[in-house]
């Protein structure tokens, strides 16, 4: 397996100290002090008051530390705000799997393509928590990758339409998440692991890395690496750089896709929320030939319709595809229509509504 082309962007923390010195108080227990000064528990009141004024503030260091932590949390919240909104509104199934509550998205999708066959498909994505069994166990459904457009119409062999995930480690961890997974395919159970790391590099810059390994009894092992770098511009505006690498025993070397996108949210008539997603990108493979299969530019328009849980979406795009190396590259328009029902959303006000 060769390294993917260098055109791909490989985008790549209390202790409360309490000290008190009261030894001098007991040393002043003399007859003269007992006669002249009222005593409570063998300690002169005046001496005790004097010592209290000289004691260091045991909470000063803790306050400073909490201030530092609060500053970091603020920066992290600021950096994540737009990322969370974009992923929640456009329907990032990968992020839906990490929500505290159940969330499902049922999509009806129609694809029209100038060169490829038209198709109608249904996708269910998200998760259902199983607290009766374990608070860490979820039933998961794989829908669509909102950032990835490689191999249009072809399922990612490293992911399954239905499976289970079990979170390992502390659930309150902010930067790391580790899951054990098992999918169900025609060849039987497909065990796997998933690791997620994310952090705010700056107040307006957020990075996320996801690594997933799956073993298929029939097709062998697969690995998927995702790199996402988000830059928040202004309120409701975000720029994202995305790269995905897929590799395994049955892949064409390393199959990859990379894109750069710009998202902007807005409020339409009647208080319904909408957003646009403009993107450019490419996808390709490294074996047996190293070539770019498709260059693409497109626009997604998404809006709430009638109810907060109902969304419509239209995505026109233009594609410059090549079927095999050294063939002529041909251009074609593609239009994708989606109707989505958001189900089992949390009882609190959703991020989709908060931008109004």
C-alpha positions in Angstrom: 0.0 0.0 0.0 1.4 3.3 -1.0 1.0 6.7 0.7 -1.9 8.7 -0.6 -1.0 11.5 -2.9 0.5 14.5 -1.3 -2.4 16.6 -2.6 -4.2 15.3 0.4 -4.0 17.6 3.4 -3.0 15.4 6.4 -4.4 17.5 8.9 -3.0 16.8 12.3 -4.0 19.4 30.7 -6.9 20.3 41.6 -4.9 20.0 43.6 -6.2 22.3 46.4 -3.3 23.1 48.7 -4.4 24.1 52.3 -1.7 25.1 54.8 -2.4 26.5 58.2 0.2 27.5 60.9 -1.4 27.5 64.4 1.5 26.2 66.4 2.3 29.6 68.0 -1.2 29.8 69.6 -0.6 26.8 71.9 2.9 28.2 72.9 1.2 31.3 74.4 -0.8 29.3 77.0 0.6 31.1 80.1 -0.9 32.1 83.5 -0.7 35.8 82.6 -2.6 35.3 79.3 -5.2 33.2 81.1 -5.8 36.1 83.7 -5.9 39.0 81.3 -7.5 37.4 78.3 -10.7 35.3 77.9 -9.8 31.7 76.8 -11.8 29.4 74.6 -10.4 25.9 74.1 -7.0 27.0 75.6 -6.5 29.5 72.8 -6.6 33.3 73.4 -9.2 34.9 71.3 -7.0 37.9 70.5 -4.2 35.6 69.5 -6.5 33.6 67.3 -7.7 36.7 65.6 -4.2 38.0 65.1 -3.2 34.7 63.5 -6.2 34.6 61.3 -5.1 37.9 59.7 -1.7 36.4 59.1 -2.8 33.1 57.6 -2.4 32.7 53.8 -5.6 32.4 51.7 -5.9 28.7 51.1 -8.3 29.2 48.2 -6.1 31.7 46.2 -4.3 29.1 44.2 -7.5 27.1 43.6 -9.2 30.3 42.4 -6.4 30.9 40.0 -6.5 27.3 38.7 -10.2 27.5 38.3 -9.8 30.7 36.4 -7.3 29.1 34.0 -9.6 26.1 33.5 -12.6 28.4 32.9 -10.6 30.3 30.3 -9.7 27.1 28.5 -13.3 25.9 28.6 -14.5 29.2 27.2 -12.1 28.9 24.3 -13.2 25.3 23.7 -16.9 26.2 23.8 -16.3 29.1 21.5 -14.4 27.0 19.0 -17.0 24.1 19.1 -20.1 26.2 18.9 -20.2 26.5 15.1 -18.9 23.0 14.6 -21.7 21.6 16.7 -24.3 23.6 15.0 -23.2 22.7 11.5 -23.0 19.0 12.3 -26.3 19.0 14.1 -28.2 20.9 11.5 -26.8 19.2 8.4 -27.0 15.8 10.0 -23.6 14.4 10.7 -24.3 10.8 11.6 -20.8 10.3 13.1 -21.5 13.1 15.6 -25.1 11.8 16.3 -23.6 8.6 17.5 -21.8 10.5 20.3 -24.9 12.4 21.6 -26.0 11.8 25.2 -29.6 11.1 24.1 -31.1 9.1 21.4 -31.3 10.7 18.0 -32.4 9.3 14.6 -32.6 10.7 11.1 -34.8 9.1 8.5 -33.9 10.3 5.0 -35.6 9.8 1.7 -33.1 10.5 -1.1 -33.5 10.9 -4.8 -30.4 11.1 -7.0 -30.4 12.3 -10.6 -27.1 12.1 -12.5 -26.3 13.0 -16.1 -24.0 9.9 -16.5 -24.9 7.4 -13.9 -28.2 5.7 -13.1 -30.8 7.5 -11.1 -31.7 6.1 -7.8 -34.1 6.4 -4.9 -32.8 5.3 -1.5 -33.8 5.4 2.2 -31.3 5.9 5.0 -31.7 5.7 8.7 -28.8 7.2 10.8 -28.1 7.9 14.4 -28.4 5.9 17.6 -30.9 4.6 20.2 -29.6 4.4 23.8 -30.1 1.2 25.7 -30.1 2.3 29.4 -32.0 -0.9 30.5 -28.9 -2.9 29.5 -26.1 -0.3 30.0 -25.8 3.5 30.0 -22.7 3.0 27.8 -24.4 0.8 25.2 -26.1 2.1 22.1 -27.9 0.6 19.1 -26.4 2.5 16.1 -27.6 3.1 12.5 -25.3 4.3 9.8 -26.7 6.8 7.4 -24.6 9.0 5.2 -21.3 10.9 5.7 -22.2 14.5 5.1 -18.6 15.5 4.3 -17.6 12.6 2.1 -18.7 12.2 -1.5 -16.3 9.5 -2.8 -17.7 6.3 -4.3 -21.2 7.8 -4.7 -23.8 5.2 -4.2 -21.2 2.6 -2.8 -21.4 1.7 0.8 -18.2 2.1 2.9 -17.1 -1.5 3.7 -15.6 -0.4 7.0 -19.0 0.7 8.3 -22.4 -1.1 8.7 -26.0 -0.1 8.4 -26.8 -1.4 11.9 -24.6 -2.3 14.9 -23.8 -1.8 18.6 -21.3 0.5 20.2 -20.0 0.4 23.8 -18.1 3.4 25.2 -15.0 2.6 27.1 -13.3 4.9 29.6 -14.7 7.9 31.5 -17.8 9.3 29.9 -17.0 12.8 31.0 -13.8 13.0 29.0 -13.8 16.1 26.8 -11.0 15.4 24.3 -10.9 11.6 24.0 -13.5 9.0 23.3 -13.0 5.2 22.8 -15.7 2.8 21.6 -15.9 -0.9 21.0 -18.2 -1.7 18.0 -19.8 -4.6 16.3 -21.6 -4.5 13.0 -23.8 -7.1 11.4 -23.2 -8.0 7.7 -23.8 -10.9 5.4 -20.6 -12.6 6.5 -21.6 -12.4 10.2 -20.5 -10.1 13.1 -17.9 -7.5 12.3 -16.0 -6.4 15.5 -14.2 -3.1 15.6 -12.8 -0.2 17.6 -13.2 3.5 17.2 -11.1 6.3 18.7 -12.0 10.1 18.6 -9.8 13.0 19.6 -10.9 16.6 19.4 -9.6 19.9 20.8 -9.7 23.6 20.2 -6.4 24.8 18.8 -7.6 28.4 19.2 -10.8 30.2 20.1 -12.1 29.9 16.6 -10.2 26.8 15.4 -11.3 23.3 16.2 -9.7 20.0 15.2 -11.2 16.5 15.2 -9.6 13.1 14.4 -11.4 9.8 14.1 -9.8 6.4 13.7 -11.8 3.3 13.1 -10.8 -0.3 12.5 -13.2 -3.1 11.5 -12.7 -6.8 10.8 -14.9 -8.5 8.3 -14.8 -12.3 8.4 -15.3 -12.5 4.7 -13.3 -9.5 3.4 -10.6 -9.0 6.1 -9.7 -5.8 7.9 -10.5 -2.2 7.1 -9.4 1.1 8.5 -10.8 4.6 8.2 -9.1 7.8 9.2 -10.9 11.2 9.2 -9.4 14.6 9.8 -11.6 17.7 10.2 -10.3 21.2 10.8 -13.0 23.9 11.4 -12.5 27.6 11.3 -15.3 29.8 12.7 -15.5 33.1 10.8 -18.5 34.9 12.3 -21.7 33.9 13.9 -23.3 31.2 11.8 -20.3 31.0 9.4 -17.8 28.2 9.2 -15.0 27.0 6.9 -14.1 23.3 7.0 -11.2 21.2 5.6 -12.0 17.5 5.5 -9.9 14.5 4.6 -10.8 10.8 4.7 -8.6 7.8 4.1 -10.0 4.2 3.6 -7.6 1.2 3.4 -8.0 -2.5 3.7 -7.5 -5.9 2.1 -10.2 -5.3 -0.5 -9.6 -1.6 -1.3 -7.8 -0.1 -4.2 -4.7 0.8 -2.2 -5.7 3.8 -0.1 -9.0 5.3 -1.3 -9.3 8.9 -0.3 -11.4 12.0 -0.5 -10.7 15.6 0.5 -12.8 18.7 0.5 -13.0 22.4 1.5 -16.4 23.8 2.4 -18.1 26.9 3.6 -21.3 26.8 5.7 -23.6 29.7 6.5 -26.8 29.6 8.6 -29.7 32.0 8.2 -33.3 32.4 9.3 -36.0 32.3 6.7 -39.6 33.4 6.7 -41.8 32.2 9.5 -38.8 31.7 11.8 -37.7 28.5 10.0 -33.9 27.9 10.0 -31.9 27.3 6.9 -28.3 26.9 5.9 -26.1 26.7 2.8 -23.0 24.5 2.3 -20.7 25.3 -0.6 -17.9 22.9 -1.3 -15.1 21.8 -3.6 -13.2 18.5 -3.4 -11.8 15.5 -5.0 -11.5 11.7 -4.5 -9.2 9.0 -5.8 -7.2 5.9 -5.1 -3.5 4.8 -5.0 -3.6 1.2 -6.4 -3.3 -0.3 -8.9 -3.1 3.1 -10.4 -2.6 6.4 -8.6 -5.2 8.8 -10.0 -8.0 11.2 -9.1 -11.4 9.7 -10.0 -13.5 12.8 -9.5 -13.3 16.5 -9.1 -16.5 18.1 -7.7 -18.0 21.4 -6.9 -21.5 21.7 -5.3 -24.0 23.5 -3.1 -26.3 22.2 -0.5 -29.4 24.2 0.5 -31.2 23.0 3.6 -34.2 24.3 5.5 -36.7 23.4 8.1 -40.1 22.8 6.7 -43.5 23.1 8.5 -42.2 21.6 11.7 -38.9 21.7 13.6 -38.3 18.0 13.0 -38.8 18.1 9.2 -36.1 19.3 6.7 -35.9 19.5 3.0 -32.6 19.7 1.1 -31.4 20.2 -2.5 -27.8 19.6 -3.6 -26.8 20.4 -7.2 -23.2 19.6 -8.1 -20.9 19.3 -11.2 -18.5 16.4 -11.4 -15.5 15.8 -13.6 -15.1 12.0 -13.5 -12.8 9.4 -15.1 -13.8 5.8 -15.0 -10.3 4.3 -15.5 -6.8 5.8 -15.6 -5.9 7.4 -18.9 -9.5 7.6 -20.0 -11.0 10.9 -20.9 -12.5 12.8 -18.0 -16.1 13.6 -18.6 -18.3 16.3 -16.8 -21.8 15.7 -15.6 -24.4 17.4 -13.5 -25.9 15.7 -10.5 -28.9 16.7 -8.4 -29.7 15.2 -5.0 -33.0 15.8 -3.2 -33.5 14.8 0.4 -36.5 14.8 2.8 -35.5 14.2 6.4 -37.4 13.4 9.6 -35.5 14.1 12.9 -36.7 11.7 15.5 -36.1 11.2 19.3 -34.3 14.5 19.5 -33.4 15.7 23.1 -36.1 17.5 25.1 -33.9 20.6 25.5 -33.9 23.3 22.9 -31.9 22.0 20.0 -29.0 23.8 18.4 -31.0 24.1 15.2 -33.4 26.4 17.1 -30.8 28.3 19.1 -29.5 30.2 16.0 -32.8 32.0 15.6 
